[in-house]
């Protein structure tokens, strides 16, 4: 049984954010289509669809509590050449808020069911933050037969060294609303407009606090993520900030198909903070490592 809070901001509102919220369009704006499907456990899931359907497909998976449209700059940049999908995981964006399924295995299954809808050709999955773990849960459970490559952005992949432990704050706990607003602001190192930050905060607040907490409780050891990333021979691009530089170095050294890149001057949402560099890096990866004969 799911909580029927199927939220619709409308494709027009998403397009406003796409064109004005994150980055100016350098070419004609893409046509962005709003799509949805029913998961195998009965949850209505939403995604954005842009670009030529017959082209190679890229699937973008956002992080904790974030909507699909946070990938606006990448939708604009890549949909001229590729078939671009930006996913709203359950409870996020325009997807339904479910009673259950806020753990890696079900989230990975949701990605599998999305990919199954996109045709038989292998796709590149781009996961950011919690989306990295959702994507690696998919790989761990379903393998890499439907993958052409992976782009993993700013989260641990279970390599060494482990991220430093979180130090509990002595400050009084914040309300959920105040915490989400602070979290959204903290994702960026470059200035973002007040309207953009407000839109992101409102999107993040759709996810109820109990479900948001469930998403942060990972019921598997760190080795689970490492096993997943090393189980594939497909090309892997690992893009992180300096806090994960050690993992990036080890992954590039030990995984025969992995390359890594450090963004020293960007925030957690580095693909927004430095969209131009991120898009150029990913474009080069796709053209050289994934689909070199396109």
N, C-alpha and C positions, 0 to 999 in steps of 0.2 A: 504494500500500500504506500503510495507516495503523497506528499503534501502538494496539492495542486496550486502551485504559485507560479505558473508558467508566465514569466514576465516578458512583455514585448515593448521594447523601446521603439521598434520600427526601423526598417532599413534606412529611411530618410535620416533619422537621428544618427545612425551609425555612419552614414556617408558624411554628415557634417563633421563628426569627429575624425573620420578618415582624412578629410581634406583640410581641416583647420586645426585639429587638436594636437597632432604630433609633429608633422613636418609638411612643408609646402610641396605640392606635387610638381615635379619637373617636366612631366609630359601630360598628355591627356589623362584625365582621371579614369581609373578602371571601373567597369561595371561590376558591382558587388551584389551577389545574390544571397538571400537568406534561405537557408535550408534546415531541415530537421529530420530526425528519424526516431523510432522507438527502440530503446535498447532491449536486450533479451530479458532483463528483469523489469521491464515496463516503465522506464523513465524516458521522458521526452528530451532528447539531446539536440542541441543547435550548433550550426557551424556557418561560417561565411565562405562563399565560393566565388572566385574571381579568375579571370584569365581563360585561355582556350582549353576546353575540356579534353581535347585530344593531345595536348602537350604533356611533357613530364610533370608529375605532381609533387608538390611540396606541402606537407601538413605541419602547421604551426600549433604547438600546444603551450598555453600560457602557464604562469605560476600560480601560487596559492592565492585564491579568491579573485584572481584577475580575469577580465573578459577577453574574448578573442580579439577585439578591436585594438588592444594594446599593440598588436603587430601592424598597425596602420601603415607605417613607413615601409614595411616589408611587403605588405599587400600591394601597395602602389609600385614599389620597385620591381617586384618579380612577376607580377601578373601580366606584364607585357610579353613575357617569354614563356612563362610556366603556368600550369594550372595550380592555383594557390588555394589552399584550404586553411582556414583559421578556426580552431575548435574551441567551443565553450564546454569545458568539462562539467559534469553534473554539479548543480548548485552554483555555477558561475555564469556570468554573462546572461544570455537568454535561455540557458538550459534550465530544466525543471529542478526544483529543490526536492531531493529524494529523502526518504526516511533512512536509507542505508546506502552502502556502497562507497563510503569515504575512506577506503583503504587501498593500497597500491594494486592489489590483484584485480579488484573490480574496475578500478580506473584504467588499468592496462587492458582489461577486456573491452571497455568502452572504446579505447583507441583501436583495438582489433576490429570491432564491429563497424567503426567509421571507415577504416581502410578497406574493409570488405565491400563497402558500397561504392568505392571509387574505381572499380574495374580491376583487371588482373595484373596490370603492370606494377612493378615495384615502385615505391614512393620513398622520398626523403622525409624523415620526421625530424622536426626542429623542436626540442623541448627546452624550456627555460625554467630554472628554479625548481619548484615542485614538479613541473612538467618534465624535468630530467628523470626524476624517480618514477613518474607515471610511465614514461617511455621505456625506461629500463625494465620496469615490471612487465610491460608488454613483450619486450625481447626475451626476458627470462621465461615467460610462460608460452609464447607463441613462436619463438625463434626468429630468424631473419629472412625467411623466404619471401616475404612481401616488402622487404626493405632494399632500397638502392644505396642508402647511406644514412648517417645520423649526424645531426648537429646538436651538441649538448652545451647549454649556456648557463654558466655561473651557479653550479651546484656540485657537491661532491659526487664522485662516481665510485666511492668505496676504495679508491687507491690509497696508498700511503703518501704522505702522513695524514692522519685523521685531522679534520678541522678542530681548532681549539674549542674546548668545552665552553658552553654558554655560562657566563657569570650572572647569577641572579642579582637583580637590581634591588637596592635598599629603598628606592623611591616608592611611594604609595602606588598601588595598582591603578591603572587607568581604566576608564569605562571602555567598553568594546568600541564605541563610536570614536572616542579620542585615540584609542590605540590604532584603529584602522587609518585614521587621518594621519597620524604620525608615521605609520608604516609606509603609506603611499608617498609621503614627502621624502622619506629616507631612501627611496629607491633610485633617486636621481642626484647626480652631481652637478649637472648643468641646469640652469633655471628653466622651469616649466610654467606655463600660464596658470593663473589661479583657477580659471574655468576648467582646464584640462585636469588639474589635480582634484578638483571637486567632482568632476565626472567619474574619475577613477575611484575616488573614495565612495561615492554612491554605488558604483558597481560592486565594489568589494563588500559593502554593507548588506548586499542581498543575501550573502551566505550567512546563515544564522551562526551565532557564536559557538554553540555546541558542535556543529558540524565543522566549523573552522578549526576547532581544537582537535577533533578527530583526525583531520587531514595531517596534523603535525605529529601524530603518534605513529611512528613507523614500526610495524610489528615484525620486522625482519632484521637480521644482523647486517653490518656494513658489507660483509662479504657477498651478500645477495646482489648488490649493485655491481660490485667488481666482477662477479661471475657473469653477469649479463653483458657487460660491455666487452669482456674478453671472449664471450661466446660467439661473437660475430666477426667475420673477416671482411665485412663491408666497410667502406671508407667512413672514418669518424673524424669530425672536426669538433674539438673541445675548446670553447671560448670562455675565459674566466677572468676575474680580477686577481690581484696579487695574493689574496688570502688562500687561493687554491693553486698557486704557482707550483708547489711541490708535486701535487697530484698531476698537474698538466705535464710537468717534465717527465714523471715516471710513466704516464700513459703513453706519451709520444715515444719514449725509449723502449717500452716493452710491448706495445701493441703494434704489429707490423703495418696496419692500415690507418693509424691514428696520427693526426697532427694537432698541435695546440697553439693557442694565441692568447697573450695576456693583454688586457685592457687596463692600463694603470691609471688612466685619468677619466674613468667613467664610474657611474653608480651601478647598483645591482641590475637595473633595467638598461644595460649597456647598449642594447640594440635600439633604444630610444635616445639615450644620451649621445651616442656617437653612431647614428644610423648610417652615415656615409661610409665610415670605415667598416662597420659590421657587414653592410650589404656588399661592399666590394670584396671583402674577405670571403663571404659565403658564395658570391658569384664565381670567384676564382676556383673555390673548392668544387662547386658543381661542374664547372666547365673542364677542369683538369682531372678531377678524381672520380666523379660520379658518372657524368654523361659527356665524356670527351668527344664523342662523334656527333653530337647534336648539330 
